[in-house]
């Protein structure tokens, strides 16, 4: 009997941070403060081997609307998913090739 078919077991949904999700990110700023960034998650970016979250700011601060903020993962304090976007299926286009049996 698997864990998903056990009586009374609630089916748990998979948690995934998808591109386009609306997020609120708290990250390290100065010694006693955190930086809050509200916007849409745009993906992960690698700079010099360090990964960062890319967030397109939503205009909570008007002069920052549309700006892309890169938040290093090691500075991440909390990430709230305010509205999850549905994951888009990868659309792979395979070139037409005869293949081994073609």
Secondary structure, 3 states (H helix, E strand, C coil): CCHHHCCCCCCCCCCCCCCCCEEEEEEECCCCCEEEEEEEEEEEEEECCEEEEEEEECCCCHHHCCCEEEEEHHHEEEEEEEECCCCCCCCCCCCCCCCCCC
